[in-house]
């Protein structure tokens, strides 16, 4: 990281998967990385392994976030924390909606709101939002609320570039397709079954692939902003068209 003016990074959802990989990747370059997640035990192990500074705080804890940011000069904010659910709008629950909106969208907005003023004052900073292809494409089997929150992150990323126009503050959105993480195990309640169903017969992305994508954007020359990066497994495509027959329409 010797060629970048950034010294301090804050990564959310840092205890495992993509977040932990990003912490490792940025720490390897010499940045002071603050790792934020709820799982204190995993954070301590990550800190022991990488030298990061752990913060066992939920992104839904507004007071905790405000106290944390008050004592930090954050050069790089990586909004990575996220949740998903199974089902769609016809069978979701009020708790599902509240949880997904709180973690996937509200927390991103709140953290960004807290961090941006300091970046403006220093005229230095980089906001990296981890979204999802679910925010750009509709497909059967996707969770409606999850798709909606990720679309919100996409819109936020675009608007932030307008809000920060004329300043040395960059905004990057990294939009992954299928990544082999514990999220799939939580969705169906069994990681072994999730591995069999989603990964054993497929060549999916790994968390370090997304971490390397983030590092590419963060390490880019200051004249260059990697504004949007869609990262897919080579063997996965997005989009497509479904056309129901008249006789198959629900009665």
Secondary structure, 3 states (H helix, E strand, C coil): CCCCCCCEEEEECCCCHHHHHHHHHHHHCCCEEEEEECCHHHHHHHHHHHCCEEEECCCCCHHHHHHHHHCCCCCEEEECCCCCCCCCCCCCCHHHHHHHHHHHHHHHHHHHHHHHHHHHHHCCEEEEEECCHHHCCCCCCCCHHHHHHHHHHHHHHHHHHHHCCCCCEEEEEEEECCECCCHHHHHHCCHHHHHHHHHCCCCCECHHHHHHHHHHHHHCCCCCCCCEEEECCCCCCCCCCCCCCHHHCCC
